[in-house]
Amino acid sequence: MWYLTKKVKPNLVLLNHAIAQSTGKKSKLDMAGLQTCLIRRLEETNFKEVHSDLENFVQDSLELRTLSLDNFLTLLS
């Protein structure tokens, strides 16, 4: 989420090389493809589990409400 709020642009060349290295397959991911992959993964995420995993690491558990599918989708659009 930090990267999205700071509008940090991913290094797609480095990302594609890392994907190729870890999968053994050439990757040609662009920004639209990356966004699609992120959205698909976020839609599969159980945010209740995420909150449960993180609650011991934040001082105010109300901050975990910012970690939601709706917020991520807004930041990705």
PyMOL commands that set and color helices and strands:
alter all, ss='L'
color gray80, all
select helices_A, chain A and resi 2-5+12-23+31-43+47-57+61-66+69-76
alter helices_A, ss='H'
color red, helices_A
deselect
rebuild
show_as cartoon
